[in-house]
Amino acid sequence: MGKMIALSGPYADIPHDYVAFRQNLGSVMPLGPQRWLARMAEHPYTPPLIPEVIDMGRAGGIASGCPGEPEGTRRSRLTVMRRFCIHLDRIGVEAFVPPPDATRGRRTFVPRIVGEGEMARMMGVADSEAPRWPPVVLEILWRAGLRVGEVAALRVGGLDPDQRSLHVAHARHDRSRVIPIHQSLADDLEGHIGRYVVDRRPEAWLLPGKGPGTHRNKVAIGNRLHSACLKAGVLTPEGKPTRAHDIRHSFAIEALGNMVGRGEDAYVAPPPLSAYMGHADISGTEHHLRLLPSRHQEMIDCEAEVSRAVFGGDAP
């Protein structure tokens, strides 16, 4: 079981049991959310205690922002409270559950989608410089769509070259998965291990760090990849280096396009892609997908055929 902070207040036992319940299920309960629960437990109440532990008024008081508080912090607190209130309802304790839209902010960030030629330039830059690990990291990101943190924590034994698979252990929300990979990626990973990894035990890190028993830090990996983006000229419209996570967005778009190109239905393809990418549900995958300008003409051409079939003549 993970760490638990001390809780006090008239309802301290309820959030304490909730944290224990989540941890026993294998969920990660960081100290930050636990502190929010502690504040909720200490929220001022008027005796006697009432059956409805968190009503709409108390929920509004807990969720309201503090002076100078970032909006993201307020939404994080509201997310913790919403999950807690859902749990209360499950165990028969009446609570007001805030609507899901209340925890979501407007996303204005647009990822920089990377093309195959740009990835080739980045790999060429990385391959011409020391150290030797950035090229294989770029290849994993581009061909398997992993998160940078997942790449950093790969182990030697996670690669099964015979089955052409990669074991991604303890990823986000402590979920693990085994994904199939292309033969060329399996060969390149096996070659990287044979040439550059000294400790080849199954439990050893694929990207060992400088200290004994450590692996490469994902921040350091991101910084190194930023340098490759700058030198390769793969930049955002603002002239900044492309984020490593943008390659994951690019992978999702490319993978879906390939699946549809092989004849799979566009409505059927996202669920298996979601499982491959390690998302909790399809909404996470949908966040990574977007319509590229290069696809606009294809849509127009397809729609024109339908218009001609329905309306006849030279309908646009």
C-alpha positions as CSV (number, residue, x, y, z in Angstrom):
1,M,0.0,0.0,0.0
2,G,1.2,3.5,-0.8
3,K,1.7,6.4,1.6
4,M,-1.3,7.9,3.4
5,I,-1.4,11.2,5.1
6,A,-3.2,11.7,8.4
7,L,-6.8,13.1,8.1
8,S,-8.9,14.9,10.7
9,G,-12.3,16.5,10.9
10,P,-15.9,15.1,11.4
11,Y,-15.7,13.0,8.2
12,A,-12.1,11.9,8.3
13,D,-12.9,8.2,8.3
14,I,-14.7,8.4,4.9
15,P,-11.8,9.9,2.8
16,H,-9.3,7.7,4.7
17,D,-11.3,4.6,3.7
18,Y,-11.6,5.9,0.1
19,V,-7.8,6.4,-0.2
20,A,-7.2,2.8,1.2
21,F,-9.8,1.5,-1.2
22,R,-8.1,3.1,-4.3
23,Q,-4.7,1.9,-3.2
24,N,-5.9,-1.6,-2.6
25,L,-7.1,-1.6,-6.2
26,G,-3.7,-0.7,-7.4
27,S,-4.5,2.9,-8.2
28,V,-2.0,5.6,-7.6
29,M,-3.1,8.1,-5.0
30,P,-0.5,10.8,-4.9
31,L,-0.1,13.0,-1.8
32,G,-1.5,16.0,-3.7
33,P,-5.0,14.6,-4.1
34,Q,-4.8,13.2,-0.5
35,R,-4.2,16.8,0.7
36,W,-7.3,18.0,-1.2
37,L,-9.3,15.2,0.5
38,A,-7.9,16.3,3.9
39,R,-9.0,19.8,3.2
40,M,-12.5,18.6,2.3
41,A,-12.7,16.5,5.5
42,E,-11.8,19.7,7.5
43,H,-14.3,21.8,5.6
44,P,-16.4,23.7,8.2
45,Y,-19.7,22.0,8.9
46,T,-22.6,22.9,11.2
47,P,-23.5,20.2,13.7
48,P,-25.3,17.9,13.8
49,L,-23.7,16.0,10.9
50,I,-26.1,15.4,8.1
51,P,-26.5,12.4,5.8
52,E,-25.6,14.5,2.7
53,V,-21.9,14.8,3.3
54,I,-21.2,17.1,0.4
55,D,-24.2,19.0,-1.0
56,M,-24.2,21.5,-3.9
57,G,-23.4,24.4,-1.6
58,R,-20.4,22.7,0.0
59,A,-19.2,21.4,-3.3
60,G,-19.2,25.0,-4.6
61,G,-17.3,26.1,-1.6
62,I,-14.7,23.4,-2.0
63,A,-14.4,24.0,-5.8
64,S,-14.2,27.8,-5.8
65,G,-10.8,29.2,-6.6
66,C,-8.5,30.9,-4.2
67,P,-7.1,34.4,-4.9
68,G,-4.3,34.0,-7.4
69,E,-4.9,30.3,-7.9
70,P,-4.2,28.9,-11.4
71,E,-7.3,27.6,-13.1
72,G,-5.6,24.2,-13.6
73,T,-5.1,23.8,-9.9
74,R,-8.8,24.6,-9.2
75,R,-9.9,22.0,-11.8
76,S,-7.6,19.4,-10.3
77,R,-9.2,19.9,-6.9
78,L,-12.6,19.6,-8.5
79,T,-11.6,16.4,-10.2
80,V,-10.5,14.9,-6.9
81,M,-13.8,15.9,-5.3
82,R,-15.9,14.6,-8.2
83,R,-14.3,11.1,-8.0
84,F,-14.7,11.1,-4.2
85,C,-18.4,12.0,-4.5
86,I,-18.9,9.2,-7.0
87,H,-17.4,6.8,-4.5
88,L,-19.7,8.2,-1.8
89,D,-22.7,7.5,-3.9
90,R,-21.5,4.0,-4.6
91,I,-21.3,3.2,-0.8
92,G,-24.7,4.7,-0.1
93,V,-23.6,8.0,1.3
94,E,-25.5,10.8,-0.4
95,A,-23.3,13.4,-2.1
96,F,-23.6,16.0,-4.9
97,V,-21.6,14.8,-7.9
98,P,-20.3,17.8,-10.0
99,P,-20.9,17.4,-13.8
100,P,-18.0,16.1,-15.8
101,D,-17.8,19.2,-17.9
102,A,-17.0,21.2,-14.7
103,T,-13.5,19.6,-14.5
104,R,-12.5,20.2,-18.1
105,G,-10.9,23.4,-19.3
106,R,-10.8,24.7,-22.8
107,R,-7.9,23.2,-24.7
108,T,-6.3,25.8,-27.0
109,F,-3.0,24.1,-27.5
110,V,-2.4,22.6,-31.0
111,P,0.3,20.0,-31.3
112,R,2.9,20.2,-34.1
113,I,2.3,17.2,-36.3
114,V,5.5,15.7,-37.6
115,G,5.8,14.1,-41.1
116,E,7.9,11.2,-42.2
117,G,10.5,13.3,-43.9
118,E,10.9,15.5,-40.8
119,M,11.4,12.5,-38.6
120,A,14.0,11.2,-41.0
121,R,15.9,14.6,-40.7
122,M,15.7,14.4,-36.9
123,M,17.0,10.8,-36.8
124,G,19.8,11.8,-39.1
125,V,20.8,14.6,-36.8
126,A,20.6,12.4,-33.7
127,D,22.5,9.6,-35.5
128,S,25.4,11.8,-36.3
129,E,26.0,12.9,-32.7
130,A,26.9,11.3,-29.4
131,P,25.4,9.8,-27.2
132,R,24.0,6.8,-29.1
133,W,20.6,6.5,-27.4
134,P,18.6,9.4,-29.0
135,P,18.1,7.7,-32.4
136,V,16.5,4.6,-30.9
137,V,14.3,6.8,-28.7
138,L,13.1,8.7,-31.7
139,E,12.4,5.4,-33.5
140,I,10.3,4.1,-30.6
141,L,8.3,7.3,-30.4
142,W,7.6,7.3,-34.1
143,R,6.9,3.6,-34.6
144,A,5.3,2.7,-31.3
145,G,3.7,5.9,-30.1
146,L,4.9,5.6,-26.6
147,R,5.0,8.4,-24.0
148,V,8.5,9.7,-23.3
149,G,8.2,8.5,-19.7
150,E,7.3,5.0,-20.9
151,V,10.3,4.9,-23.2
152,A,12.6,6.0,-20.4
153,A,11.4,3.2,-18.2
154,L,11.7,0.3,-20.7
155,R,13.6,-2.7,-19.5
156,V,15.9,-5.0,-21.6
157,G,13.5,-7.9,-20.9
158,G,10.6,-5.9,-22.2
159,L,11.7,-6.6,-25.7
160,D,10.6,-10.0,-27.1
161,P,12.3,-10.1,-30.6
162,D,10.8,-13.5,-31.4
163,Q,7.2,-12.3,-30.8
164,R,8.0,-8.8,-32.0
165,S,6.5,-7.3,-28.9
166,L,7.3,-4.7,-26.3
167,H,6.2,-4.8,-22.7
168,V,5.4,-1.3,-21.3
169,A,5.2,-1.8,-17.5
170,H,3.7,0.5,-14.9
171,A,2.8,3.3,-17.3
172,R,0.3,6.1,-16.6
173,H,-2.2,5.2,-13.8
174,D,0.1,2.1,-13.2
175,R,-1.3,0.3,-16.2
176,S,0.9,-2.1,-18.1
177,R,0.5,-3.4,-21.7
178,V,2.2,-5.6,-24.3
179,I,2.2,-4.1,-27.8
180,P,3.2,-5.6,-31.1
181,I,6.0,-3.8,-33.0
182,H,7.3,-3.8,-36.5
183,Q,10.1,-6.2,-37.3
184,S,12.5,-3.4,-38.2
185,L,11.9,-1.8,-34.8
186,A,12.5,-5.1,-33.1
187,D,15.7,-5.6,-35.0
188,D,16.9,-2.1,-34.2
189,L,16.2,-2.5,-30.5
190,E,18.0,-5.8,-30.4
191,G,20.9,-4.2,-32.2
192,H,20.9,-1.3,-29.7
193,I,21.0,-3.6,-26.8
194,G,23.8,-5.7,-28.3
195,R,26.0,-2.7,-29.1
196,Y,25.3,-0.1,-26.4
197,V,23.7,-1.7,-23.3
198,V,26.3,-3.2,-21.0
199,D,23.9,-4.8,-18.5
200,R,21.7,-7.1,-20.5
201,R,19.8,-8.8,-17.7
202,P,16.0,-8.7,-18.3
203,E,15.4,-6.4,-15.4
204,A,18.1,-3.9,-16.5
205,W,17.1,-0.6,-18.1
206,L,17.1,-0.3,-21.8
207,L,18.3,3.3,-21.4
208,P,20.5,3.2,-18.3
209,G,21.3,6.4,-16.5
210,K,24.6,7.7,-15.2
211,G,24.0,6.5,-11.6
212,P,23.9,2.8,-10.7
213,G,20.5,1.2,-11.2
214,T,19.0,4.4,-12.7
215,H,17.5,5.0,-16.1
216,R,17.5,8.1,-18.3
217,N,15.4,10.9,-17.0
218,K,12.4,11.8,-19.3
219,V,13.2,15.5,-18.9
220,A,16.8,14.9,-20.1
221,I,15.4,12.9,-23.0
222,G,13.0,15.7,-24.0
223,N,15.8,18.2,-23.9
224,R,18.0,16.1,-26.1
225,L,15.2,15.6,-28.6
226,H,14.5,19.4,-28.6
227,S,18.1,19.9,-29.7
228,A,17.6,17.4,-32.6
229,C,14.4,19.3,-33.6
230,L,16.3,22.6,-33.6
231,K,19.1,21.3,-35.7
232,A,16.8,19.5,-38.1
233,G,14.6,22.5,-38.5
234,V,11.5,20.8,-37.2
235,L,9.9,23.7,-35.5
236,T,6.5,25.1,-34.5
237,P,5.0,28.1,-36.3
238,E,6.4,30.2,-33.5
239,G,9.9,28.9,-34.2
240,K,10.1,26.7,-31.1
241,P,11.4,23.0,-31.2
242,T,8.7,20.4,-31.6
243,R,7.7,18.7,-28.3
244,A,8.6,15.0,-27.9
245,H,4.9,14.3,-27.1
246,D,3.9,15.8,-30.4
247,I,5.5,12.7,-32.0
248,R,2.9,10.6,-30.1
249,H,0.1,12.8,-31.7
250,S,1.7,12.3,-35.1
251,F,1.9,8.5,-34.5
252,A,-1.9,8.4,-33.6
253,I,-2.8,10.2,-36.8
254,E,-0.5,8.1,-39.0
255,A,-1.6,4.9,-37.4
256,L,-5.3,5.7,-37.9
257,G,-4.7,6.7,-41.5
258,N,-2.9,3.4,-42.2
259,M,-5.7,1.4,-40.6
260,V,-8.4,3.2,-42.7
261,G,-6.1,2.8,-45.8
262,R,-6.1,-0.9,-45.2
263,G,-9.9,-0.9,-45.4
264,E,-10.9,-0.7,-41.7
265,D,-13.9,1.4,-40.8
266,A,-13.0,4.7,-39.4
267,Y,-15.5,4.2,-36.5
268,V,-14.1,0.7,-35.7
269,A,-10.3,1.6,-35.8
270,P,-10.0,4.0,-32.8
271,P,-10.8,1.4,-30.0
272,P,-7.8,-0.9,-30.8
273,L,-5.6,2.1,-31.3
274,S,-6.7,3.4,-27.9
275,A,-5.7,0.0,-26.3
276,Y,-2.3,0.1,-28.2
277,M,-1.5,3.6,-27.0
278,G,-2.4,2.8,-23.4
279,H,-5.4,5.2,-23.0
280,A,-8.0,4.6,-20.3
281,D,-10.8,5.1,-22.9
282,I,-11.3,6.2,-26.5
283,S,-11.6,9.9,-25.5
284,G,-7.9,10.0,-24.8
285,T,-7.2,8.8,-28.3
286,E,-9.6,11.2,-29.8
287,H,-7.6,14.0,-28.2
288,H,-4.6,12.9,-30.2
289,L,-6.5,12.8,-33.5
290,R,-7.1,15.8,-35.8
291,L,-7.9,16.5,-39.4
292,L,-4.8,17.6,-41.3
293,P,-5.0,20.2,-44.1
294,S,-3.5,17.6,-46.5
295,R,-6.7,15.5,-46.0
296,H,-9.1,18.3,-46.9
297,Q,-8.9,17.7,-50.6
298,E,-9.4,13.9,-50.1
299,M,-12.7,14.7,-48.2
300,I,-13.8,17.1,-51.0
301,D,-13.1,14.5,-53.7
302,C,-15.0,11.8,-51.7
303,E,-17.9,14.1,-51.1
304,A,-18.1,15.1,-54.7
305,E,-18.6,11.5,-55.7
306,V,-21.5,11.2,-53.3
307,S,-23.0,14.5,-54.5
308,R,-22.9,13.3,-58.1
309,A,-24.5,10.0,-57.2
310,V,-27.3,11.7,-55.3
311,F,-27.9,14.9,-57.3
312,G,-26.5,13.9,-60.7
313,G,-24.8,16.1,-63.2
314,D,-21.8,18.2,-62.2
315,A,-22.8,18.8,-58.6
316,P,-19.7,19.9,-56.6
